[in-house]
Amino acid sequence: MSIWRRISLASTVTLIITLAISILPGIHGRESADNSDQAVFRAAPLKGLSSGNLVDSIISLQLQLKPARVDWKGAVLSVDLSVESEDDGPEVWANDMQRLLRMAFIQASNVKRVLIRYMEPLQDDSIHGPDRENRPSKMRMLAAADVRYTDAWLMTELDNLNTSSPFTDSVWKGRLRLLFSDIGSSRLQ
């Protein structure tokens, strides 16, 4: 047998094997695709909060107030929520607080304390022209809450948080360890 004939035969066999290997998984894949759909991304339950899943966890809450700052140190979650409109009243604040507390204390297993500050952006009026929209803003605190995993009311009363008046009711003010600035107090009254 000549050398060219051997090379031709080896090339043909290699080509047939290559085609068979590439076609067979495709046939099997089409059969399984017809039987069931598979999700590309699957939502994994939140077991513990970490710097690796913090952003995704906060985004998944779909808060009505925009998070201005989020910090995770040790077992303490600190969140600053930006109150950009006076239409964002106590109901919105309470709803977002309930979502944060549920995520931190019910879904996650490693959060011991949640600090929430409601902040109002202050614009610097000394900047004029096209940069006015992109100027950095300072923040002014309106209210702050400090909730701890050891609080007994969490397991029994958390569902009632957004249906009550937590910013005016003295019992809720105590449970949430609420503090108000003068401006925040007048806005919530």
Disulfide bonds with the S-S distance in Angstrom:
none
